[in-house]
Every structure is written in structure tokens, then in C-alpha cells.
Amino acid sequence: MINGFKVITLCGSTRFKDDFIRVQQELALSGNIVLSVDLFSHSDAQIDMTEELYELFDKEHRAKIDLSDAIYVINKGGYIGNSTRSEIEYAKEHNKEIIYME
């Protein structure tokens, strides 16, 4: 917690952009500090996602998890991809609360 605010990092497939935005707003309106993805690589077609960028964003996202009290998994339709599964395991290893959308 920071100054009494719970810090939550959103995790999930970036193909669920609308859900990320909706959940971010709901959590923020409930008095949480919300950390999210930097871009929606599945939706932002104009960005060329190189292997180096994937590695950079993965490393950065784990740093956001380190800063957080919890992660919120956006698992629309029960979908959890390999990246998200890896982030869940990382959060478990670091004793973070894990909240699932579904």
C-alpha cells in the first residue's frame, strides 16, 4: 500500500483492450492505484513489436508487479495465455494477491 492506497497491476492478453480500460476505471474509482500495460500490442497495429520490445515490456511489467500489492487478471472467457500465466506465477512467487476477472 502507498499512503493507504492498494496498488494493483493489470495482467492479461492485450487483445482485451476494452476490458483493460473498463477494469482500470472501476478499480481507480474504488480508490486503488492501478498500473496497466504500456500499449496494446494486439490492437495497436502501427507498432512493430520486435523481440527486444517484448522482452523490455515483459521486464517492465514484472517491475510493476514488484511495486504492487496485487495483480488483477483479465481472463475474459477464462483465457489465460502463456505470458499471463508466467506473470501469475511471478506474482505467486512474490506473495502478491491474485484477483481474477472471471
C-alpha distances in whole Angstrom, upper triangle without the diagonal:
4,6,6,5,5,6,9,13,16,19,22,26,26,29,27,26,27,24,22,22,22,19,17,19,18,14,14,16,14,11,9,9,12,13,17,20,22,25,27,29,31,32,32,35,36,34,36,33,34,33,32,30,28,28,26,24,23,22,20,18,17,16,13,13,12,9,8,6,10,13,15,19,21,24,27,30,28,29,27,28,28,26,23,24,24,20,20,21,19,16,18,19,15,14,12,12,15,16,20,21,24
4,5,5,7,7,11,14,17,20,24,27,27,30,28,27,27,25,22,22,23,20,18,19,19,15,14,16,15,11,10,9,12,13,17,20,21,25,27,30,32,32,32,35,36,33,35,33,34,34,32,29,29,28,26,24,24,22,20,19,18,16,14,14,13,10,9,9,13,15,17,21,23,27,29,32,31,31,29,30,30,27,25,27,26,22,22,24,21,18,21,21,18,17,15,16,18,19,22,23,27
4,6,9,10,14,17,20,23,27,30,30,33,30,29,29,27,24,24,24,22,19,20,20,16,15,16,15,11,11,10,14,16,20,23,24,27,30,32,34,34,34,38,38,36,38,36,38,37,35,33,32,31,29,27,27,26,23,22,22,20,17,18,17,14,13,13,16,18,20,24,26,29,31,35,33,34,32,33,34,31,28,30,29,26,25,27,25,22,24,25,21,20,18,18,21,21,25,26,29
4,7,9,13,16,19,22,26,29,29,32,29,28,28,26,24,23,23,20,18,19,18,15,13,15,13,9,9,10,14,16,20,23,25,28,30,33,34,34,35,38,39,37,39,37,38,38,36,34,33,32,30,28,28,27,24,23,22,21,18,18,17,14,13,12,14,17,18,22,24,27,30,33,31,32,31,32,33,30,27,29,29,25,24,26,24,21,23,24,21,19,17,16,19,19,22,23,27
4,6,9,13,16,19,22,26,25,28,26,24,24,22,20,20,19,17,14,15,14,11,10,12,10,7,5,6,10,13,16,20,21,24,26,29,31,30,31,35,35,33,35,33,35,35,33,31,30,29,27,25,25,24,21,20,20,18,15,15,16,12,10,10,12,14,15,19,21,24,26,29,28,29,27,29,30,27,24,26,26,22,22,24,22,19,21,22,19,18,15,15,17,16,19,20,24
4,6,10,13,16,19,23,23,26,23,23,23,20,18,18,18,15,13,14,14,10,10,12,10,8,5,6,8,11,14,18,20,23,24,27,28,29,29,33,34,32,34,31,33,32,31,29,27,27,25,23,22,22,19,17,17,16,13,12,13,10,8,6,8,11,12,16,18,21,23,26,25,25,24,26,26,24,21,22,22,19,18,20,19,15,17,19,16,15,12,11,13,13,16,17,21
4,7,10,13,17,20,20,23,21,20,21,18,16,16,17,14,12,14,14,10,10,13,12,10,6,5,6,7,11,14,16,19,21,24,25,26,26,30,31,28,30,28,29,29,28,25,24,23,22,19,19,18,16,14,14,13,9,9,10,7,5,5,7,8,10,14,16,19,22,25,24,24,22,23,24,21,18,20,20,16,16,18,16,13,16,17,14,14,11,11,12,12,15,16,20
4,7,10,13,16,17,20,18,17,18,15,12,14,14,11,9,12,12,8,9,13,12,11,7,6,5,6,9,12,15,17,18,21,22,23,24,27,28,26,28,25,27,27,26,23,21,22,20,17,17,17,15,12,12,12,9,8,10,9,5,6,5,5,7,10,12,15,18,21,20,20,18,20,20,18,15,17,17,13,13,16,14,11,14,16,14,13,10,9,9,9,12,13,17
4,6,10,13,14,17,15,15,16,14,11,13,14,11,9,13,13,10,11,15,14,14,10,9,6,5,6,9,12,14,15,17,19,20,20,24,25,23,24,22,23,23,22,19,18,18,17,14,13,14,12,8,9,10,6,6,9,9,6,8,6,5,6,9,11,14,16,20,18,18,16,17,17,14,12,14,14,10,11,14,12,10,13,15,13,14,10,10,10,10,12,13,16
4,7,10,10,13,11,11,13,10,7,10,11,8,8,11,12,10,12,15,15,15,12,11,7,6,5,7,11,12,12,15,16,17,18,21,23,21,23,20,22,22,22,19,17,18,17,13,13,15,13,9,11,12,9,9,13,12,10,11,9,6,5,6,7,11,13,16,15,15,13,14,15,13,10,13,14,10,11,14,13,12,15,17,16,16,13,12,10,10,10,10,14
4,7,9,12,10,11,13,11,9,12,13,11,11,15,15,13,15,19,18,19,15,14,11,9,7,8,11,12,12,13,14,16,17,20,22,20,21,18,20,19,20,17,15,16,16,12,11,13,12,9,10,13,10,9,13,14,12,13,10,7,6,5,6,9,11,15,13,12,10,10,12,9,6,9,10,7,8,12,12,10,13,16,15,16,13,13,10,10,10,10,13
4,6,8,8,10,12,10,8,12,13,12,12,16,16,15,18,20,20,21,18,18,14,12,10,9,13,12,11,12,12,13,16,18,21,19,20,17,19,19,20,17,14,16,17,13,12,15,15,11,13,16,14,13,17,18,16,17,14,10,8,6,5,6,9,12,11,8,7,8,10,8,5,9,10,9,10,13,14,13,15,18,18,19,16,15,12,12,10,10,12
4,5,6,8,11,10,9,13,14,13,14,18,18,18,20,23,23,24,21,20,17,15,12,10,13,11,9,9,8,10,13,15,18,16,17,15,17,17,19,16,13,16,17,13,12,16,16,13,15,18,16,16,19,20,19,21,17,14,12,9,7,8,9,12,11,8,7,7,9,8,7,10,12,11,13,16,16,16,19,21,21,22,19,19,16,15,13,12,14
4,5,6,9,9,8,11,13,13,13,16,18,18,19,22,23,24,21,20,16,14,10,8,10,8,5,6,6,7,9,12,15,13,15,13,16,16,18,15,12,15,16,12,13,16,15,13,16,18,16,17,20,21,19,22,19,15,14,11,9,11,11,14,14,12,11,10,13,11,10,14,15,14,15,18,18,18,21,23,23,24,21,21,18,17,16,14,16
4,6,8,9,9,12,14,14,15,18,19,20,21,23,25,26,24,23,19,17,14,12,13,11,7,8,5,6,10,11,15,14,16,14,17,18,20,17,15,18,19,16,16,20,19,16,19,22,20,20,24,24,23,25,22,18,16,13,10,11,10,12,14,11,12,11,14,13,12,15,17,16,18,21,21,21,24,26,26,27,24,24,20,19,17,15,16
4,6,5,6,9,10,11,12,14,15,16,18,20,21,23,21,20,17,16,12,11,14,12,9,11,9,9,12,14,17,17,19,17,21,21,23,20,18,20,21,17,17,21,20,17,19,22,19,19,23,23,21,23,20,16,13,11,8,9,7,11,12,10,11,12,15,14,12,16,18,16,17,21,21,21,23,25,26,26,23,22,18,17,14,12,13
4,5,5,6,9,10,11,13,14,15,17,18,20,22,20,19,15,14,11,10,11,9,7,10,9,7,10,13,15,15,18,17,20,21,22,19,17,20,20,16,17,20,19,16,19,21,18,19,23,22,21,23,20,17,14,13,10,12,11,14,16,14,15,15,18,16,14,18,20,18,19,22,22,22,24,27,26,27,23,23,20,18,16,14,16
4,5,5,6,9,10,11,12,14,15,17,18,20,19,19,15,16,13,13,14,12,10,13,12,10,13,16,18,18,21,20,24,25,26,23,21,24,23,20,21,24,22,19,22,24,21,21,25,24,22,24,21,18,15,14,11,13,11,14,16,15,16,17,20,19,17,20,22,20,21,25,25,24,26,29,28,28,25,23,21,18,16,13,15
4,5,5,6,8,10,10,12,14,15,16,18,17,17,14,14,12,12,15,14,12,15,13,13,15,18,21,21,23,22,25,25,26,23,21,24,23,20,20,23,21,18,21,22,19,19,23,22,20,21,18,15,12,11,7,9,8,12,13,13,14,16,19,17,15,18,20,18,18,22,22,21,23,26,26,25,22,20,17,15,13,10,12
4,6,5,6,9,10,11,12,14,15,17,15,14,11,11,8,9,11,11,10,13,13,12,14,17,20,19,21,20,23,23,24,20,19,21,20,16,17,20,18,15,17,19,16,16,20,19,17,18,16,13,10,10,7,10,10,14,15,14,14,15,18,16,14,17,18,16,17,20,20,19,21,24,23,23,20,18,16,14,13,10,13
4,6,5,6,9,10,11,12,14,16,14,14,11,11,9,10,12,12,11,14,15,13,14,18,20,19,22,21,24,25,26,22,21,23,22,18,20,22,19,17,20,21,17,18,22,20,18,20,18,15,13,13,11,14,13,17,18,18,18,19,22,19,17,21,22,19,20,24,23,22,24,27,26,26,22,21,19,16,16,13,16
4,5,5,6,9,10,11,12,15,14,14,12,13,12,13,16,15,14,18,17,16,18,21,23,23,26,25,28,29,29,26,24,26,25,22,22,25,22,19,22,23,19,20,23,22,19,20,18,16,12,13,11,13,12,16,17,17,18,20,23,21,19,22,23,21,21,25,24,22,25,28,27,26,22,20,18,15,14,11,14
4,5,5,6,8,10,11,13,11,12,9,11,10,12,15,16,15,18,18,17,19,23,25,24,26,25,28,28,28,25,23,25,24,20,21,23,20,17,19,20,17,17,20,19,16,17,14,12,9,10,8,12,12,15,16,16,17,19,21,19,16,19,21,18,18,21,21,19,21,24,23,22,19,17,15,12,11,9,12
4,6,5,6,9,10,11,9,9,6,8,8,11,13,14,14,18,18,17,18,22,24,23,25,24,27,27,27,23,22,24,22,19,19,21,18,16,18,18,15,15,18,17,14,15,13,12,10,11,10,14,15,18,19,19,18,20,22,20,17,20,21,18,18,22,21,19,21,24,22,22,18,17,15,13,13,12,15
4,6,5,6,9,10,10,10,9,11,11,14,16,16,16,20,21,19,20,24,25,25,28,26,30,30,30,27,25,27,26,22,23,24,22,19,22,22,18,19,22,19,17,18,16,15,13,15,13,17,17,20,21,21,22,23,26,23,21,24,25,22,22,25,25,22,25,28,26,25,21,19,18,16,16,14,17
4,6,5,6,9,9,11,10,13,13,16,18,19,19,23,23,21,23,27,28,28,30,29,32,32,32,29,27,29,28,24,24,26,23,21,23,23,19,19,22,20,17,17,15,14,12,14,13,16,16,19,20,21,21,23,26,24,21,23,25,22,21,25,25,22,24,27,25,24,20,18,17,14,14,12,15
4,5,5,7,6,8,7,10,11,15,17,19,19,23,23,22,24,27,29,28,30,28,31,31,31,28,26,27,26,22,23,24,21,18,20,20,16,16,19,17,14,13,12,12,10,13,13,16,17,20,20,21,20,23,25,22,19,22,23,19,19,22,22,19,21,24,22,21,17,15,14,12,13,12,15
4,5,5,5,6,6,10,11,15,17,19,19,23,24,23,24,28,29,28,30,29,31,32,31,28,27,28,26,23,23,24,21,19,20,20,16,17,19,16,14,14,14,14,12,15,15,19,20,23,23,24,23,25,27,24,22,24,25,21,21,25,24,21,23,26,23,22,19,17,17,15,16,15,19
4,5,7,9,10,14,15,18,20,22,22,26,26,25,26,30,31,30,33,32,35,35,35,31,30,31,30,26,27,28,25,22,24,24,20,20,23,20,17,17,17,17,15,18,18,21,21,24,25,26,26,28,30,27,25,27,28,25,24,28,27,24,26,29,26,25,21,20,19,17,18,16,20
4,6,9,10,14,16,20,22,23,24,27,28,27,28,32,33,32,35,33,36,36,35,32,31,32,30,27,27,28,25,22,24,23,20,20,22,19,16,15,15,15,14,17,17,20,21,24,24,25,25,27,29,27,24,26,27,24,23,26,25,22,24,27,24,23,19,17,17,15,16,15,19
4,7,9,13,16,19,21,23,24,28,29,28,29,33,34,32,35,33,36,36,35,32,31,31,29,26,26,27,24,22,23,22,18,18,20,17,14,14,14,15,15,18,19,22,23,27,26,27,26,29,30,28,25,27,27,24,23,26,25,22,24,26,23,22,18,17,18,16,18,18,21
4,6,10,12,16,18,21,22,25,26,26,27,30,31,30,32,30,32,32,31,28,27,28,26,23,23,23,20,18,19,18,14,14,16,13,11,10,11,12,12,15,16,20,21,25,24,25,24,26,27,24,21,23,24,20,20,23,21,18,20,23,20,19,15,14,15,14,16,16,20
4,7,10,14,15,18,20,23,25,24,25,28,29,27,29,28,30,30,28,25,24,25,23,20,20,20,17,15,16,15,11,12,14,11,9,10,11,11,12,15,17,20,22,25,25,25,23,25,26,23,20,23,23,19,19,22,20,17,20,22,19,18,15,15,15,15,17,17,21
4,6,10,12,15,16,19,21,21,21,25,26,24,26,24,26,26,25,22,21,22,20,17,17,18,15,13,14,14,10,11,13,11,9,10,10,9,9,12,13,17,19,22,22,21,20,21,22,19,17,20,20,16,17,20,18,16,19,21,18,18,14,14,14,13,15,15,19
4,7,9,12,14,17,19,19,19,22,23,21,23,21,23,23,22,19,18,18,16,13,14,14,11,9,11,11,7,9,11,9,8,11,10,9,10,12,13,17,19,22,22,21,19,19,20,17,15,18,18,14,15,18,16,14,18,19,17,18,14,15,14,14,16,16,19
4,7,9,10,13,15,15,15,19,20,18,20,18,20,20,20,16,15,16,15,11,12,14,11,8,11,12,8,10,13,12,11,14,12,10,10,11,11,15,16,20,19,18,17,17,18,15,13,16,16,13,15,18,16,15,18,20,18,19,16,16,15,14,15,15,18
4,6,7,10,12,12,12,16,17,14,16,14,16,17,16,13,12,13,12,8,10,12,9,7,11,12,9,11,14,14,14,17,15,12,12,12,12,15,16,20,20,17,16,15,16,13,12,16,15,13,15,18,16,16,19,21,20,21,18,18,17,17,17,16,19
4,7,9,12,12,11,14,14,12,14,13,15,16,15,11,11,13,11,8,11,12,9,9,13,13,11,14,16,16,16,19,18,16,16,16,15,18,20,23,23,21,19,18,19,15,15,19,18,15,18,21,19,19,22,23,22,24,21,22,20,20,20,20,23
4,6,9,9,7,11,11,9,12,10,14,15,15,11,11,14,12,9,12,14,12,11,15,16,14,16,19,19,19,22,20,18,17,16,15,18,18,22,22,19,18,17,18,15,15,19,19,17,19,22,21,21,24,26,25,26,23,24,22,22,21,20,23
4,6,5,6,9,11,9,12,10,14,15,16,13,12,15,14,11,13,16,15,13,17,18,16,18,21,21,21,23,21,18,17,15,13,15,16,19,19,17,16,15,16,14,14,18,18,17,19,22,21,21,24,26,25,27,24,24,22,21,20,18,21
4,5,5,7,9,7,9,7,11,12,14,10,9,13,13,10,12,16,15,14,17,19,18,19,22,23,23,25,23,20,19,17,15,17,17,20,20,17,16,14,15,13,14,18,18,17,20,22,21,22,25,26,26,28,25,26,23,23,22,21,22
4,6,7,10,10,11,10,13,14,16,14,12,16,16,14,15,18,18,16,19,22,20,21,25,25,25,27,24,21,19,17,15,15,15,17,18,15,15,13,15,13,14,17,18,18,20,23,23,23,26,28,28,29,27,27,24,23,21,20,21
4,6,9,9,12,12,15,17,19,16,15,18,18,16,17,21,20,18,21,23,22,23,26,26,26,28,25,22,20,18,16,17,16,18,20,17,17,16,18,17,17,20,21,20,23,25,25,25,28,30,30,31,28,28,25,24,22,20,22
4,6,6,9,10,13,16,17,14,14,17,17,15,17,20,19,18,21,23,21,23,26,26,26,29,27,23,22,21,18,20,19,22,23,20,20,19,20,18,19,22,23,22,24,27,26,27,30,31,31,32,29,30,27,26,25,23,25
4,5,7,9,13,16,17,14,15,18,18,16,19,22,21,20,24,25,24,26,29,29,29,32,30,26,25,23,21,22,21,23,25,22,22,20,21,19,21,24,24,24,26,29,28,29,32,33,33,35,32,33,30,29,27,26,27
4,7,9,12,16,17,14,15,19,18,17,20,22,21,21,25,26,25,27,30,30,30,33,31,28,27,26,24,25,25,27,28,25,25,23,24,22,23,26,26,26,29,31,30,31,34,35,35,37,34,34,32,31,30,29,30
4,6,9,12,13,10,12,15,14,13,16,19,18,18,21,22,22,24,27,27,27,31,29,26,25,24,22,24,24,26,27,24,23,21,21,19,21,24,24,23,26,28,27,28,31,32,32,34,31,32,30,30,29,28,30
4,6,10,11,9,10,13,14,13,16,18,18,19,22,23,23,25,27,28,29,32,30,27,27,25,24,25,25,27,28,24,23,21,20,18,21,24,23,23,26,28,27,28,31,32,32,34,32,33,31,31,30,29,31
4,7,8,6,7,10,11,10,12,15,15,16,18,20,20,22,24,25,26,29,27,24,24,22,21,22,23,25,25,22,20,17,17,15,17,20,19,19,23,24,23,25,28,28,28,31,29,30,28,28,27,27,28
4,5,5,6,9,10,11,12,14,15,16,19,20,21,23,25,26,27,30,29,26,26,25,24,25,26,28,28,24,22,19,18,16,19,21,19,20,23,24,23,25,28,28,28,31,30,31,29,30,29,29,31
4,5,5,6,9,10,10,12,14,15,17,19,20,21,23,25,26,29,27,25,25,24,23,24,26,28,27,23,21,17,16,14,17,19,17,18,21,22,20,23,26,25,26,29,28,29,28,29,28,29,30
4,5,5,6,9,10,11,12,14,16,17,18,20,21,23,25,28,27,24,26,24,25,26,27,30,29,25,23,20,18,15,18,20,18,18,22,22,20,23,26,25,25,28,27,29,28,29,29,30,31
4,5,5,6,8,10,10,12,14,15,16,18,20,21,22,26,25,22,23,22,22,23,25,27,27,23,21,18,17,14,17,19,17,17,21,22,20,22,25,25,24,27,26,27,26,27,27,27,29
4,5,5,6,9,10,10,12,14,15,16,18,20,21,24,23,20,20,19,19,20,22,24,23,20,18,15,13,10,13,16,14,14,17,18,17,19,22,22,22,25,23,25,23,24,24,24,26
4,6,5,6,9,10,11,12,14,15,17,19,20,23,22,20,21,20,21,22,24,27,25,22,19,16,14,11,14,16,13,13,17,17,15,18,21,20,20,23,22,24,23,25,25,26,27
4,5,5,6,9,10,11,12,14,15,17,19,22,21,19,21,20,21,23,25,28,27,24,21,18,17,13,15,18,15,14,18,19,16,18,21,21,20,23,22,24,23,25,25,26,28
4,5,5,6,9,10,10,12,14,15,16,20,19,16,18,17,18,19,22,25,23,21,18,16,15,11,13,16,14,12,16,17,15,16,20,20,19,22,20,22,20,22,22,22,25
4,5,5,6,9,10,11,13,14,15,18,17,15,16,15,16,18,21,23,22,19,16,14,12,8,10,12,10,9,13,14,11,13,16,16,16,19,17,19,18,20,20,21,23
4,5,5,6,9,10,11,13,15,18,17,15,18,18,19,21,24,26,25,22,19,17,15,12,13,15,12,10,14,14,11,13,17,16,15,18,17,20,19,21,22,23,26
4,5,5,6,9,10,11,13,16,16,14,16,17,18,21,23,26,25,22,20,18,17,13,14,16,14,12,15,16,13,14,17,17,16,18,17,19,19,20,21,22,25
4,5,5,6,9,10,11,14,13,11,13,13,15,17,20,23,21,19,16,15,14,11,11,13,11,8,12,13,11,11,15,15,14,16,14,16,15,17,17,19,21
4,5,5,6,9,10,13,12,11,13,14,16,18,21,24,22,20,17,16,14,11,11,12,10,7,10,11,8,8,12,12,10,13,12,14,14,16,18,20,22
4,5,5,6,9,12,13,12,15,16,19,21,24,27,25,23,20,20,18,15,14,16,14,11,13,14,11,11,14,14,11,14,13,16,16,18,20,22,25
4,5,5,6,10,10,9,12,14,16,19,22,25,23,22,19,19,18,15,14,16,14,11,13,14,11,10,14,15,12,14,12,14,14,16,17,19,22
4,5,5,8,7,7,10,12,15,17,20,23,21,20,17,17,17,13,12,13,12,8,10,11,8,7,10,11,9,10,8,10,11,13,15,17,20
4,6,8,9,10,14,15,18,21,24,27,25,24,20,21,19,16,15,16,14,11,12,13,9,8,11,11,8,10,9,12,13,16,18,20,23
4,7,9,10,14,16,19,22,25,28,26,25,22,23,22,19,17,19,17,14,15,16,13,11,14,14,11,12,10,12,14,16,19,21,24
4,5,7,10,13,16,19,22,25,23,23,20,21,21,18,16,17,16,13,13,15,12,9,12,13,10,10,7,9,11,12,15,17,20
4,7,10,13,17,19,22,25,23,23,21,22,22,20,17,18,17,14,13,15,13,9,11,13,10,9,6,6,9,11,14,17,20
4,7,10,13,15,18,21,19,19,17,19,19,17,14,15,15,11,10,13,11,8,10,12,10,9,5,4,6,7,11,13,16
4,6,10,12,15,18,16,16,14,15,16,14,11,12,12,9,8,11,10,7,10,13,11,11,7,6,5,6,8,11,14
4,6,9,12,15,13,14,12,14,16,14,11,12,14,11,9,13,13,10,12,16,15,14,10,8,6,5,6,7,10
4,6,9,12,10,10,8,11,13,11,8,10,12,9,8,12,13,11,13,16,16,15,12,11,7,6,5,6,8
4,6,9,9,8,8,11,13,12,9,11,14,12,11,15,16,14,16,19,19,19,16,14,11,9,6,5,8
4,6,5,5,6,9,12,12,9,10,14,13,11,15,17,16,17,20,21,20,17,16,12,10,7,6,6
4,5,6,8,11,15,15,12,14,17,16,15,19,20,19,20,24,24,24,21,19,15,13,9,7,7
4,5,9,12,15,17,14,15,19,18,17,20,22,21,22,25,26,26,23,21,17,15,11,9,7
4,6,10,13,15,12,12,16,16,14,17,19,19,19,22,23,23,20,19,15,13,9,9,6
4,6,10,11,9,10,14,14,13,16,18,18,19,21,23,23,21,19,15,14,11,11,9
4,7,8,6,6,10,10,10,12,14,15,15,18,19,20,18,17,13,13,10,11,11
4,6,5,6,9,10,11,12,14,15,16,18,20,21,19,19,16,16,14,14,14
4,6,5,6,9,10,11,12,14,15,17,18,20,19,19,16,18,16,17,17
4,5,5,6,9,10,11,12,14,15,17,18,17,18,15,16,15,17,18
4,5,5,6,9,10,10,12,14,15,16,14,15,12,13,12,13,14
4,5,5,6,9,10,11,12,14,15,14,15,12,13,12,14,15
4,5,5,6,9,10,11,12,14,14,15,13,15,15,17,18
4,5,5,6,9,10,11,12,11,12,10,13,13,15,17
4,5,5,6,9,10,10,9,10,7,10,10,13,14
4,5,5,6,9,10,10,11,10,13,14,17,18
4,5,5,6,9,9,11,11,14,15,18,20
4,5,5,6,5,8,7,11,13,16,18
4,5,5,6,8,8,11,13,17,18
4,6,8,11,11,15,17,21,22
4,6,9,11,15,17,20,22
4,7,9,13,16,19,21
4,6,10,13,16,18
4,7,10,13,15
4,7,10,12
4,7,9
4,5
4
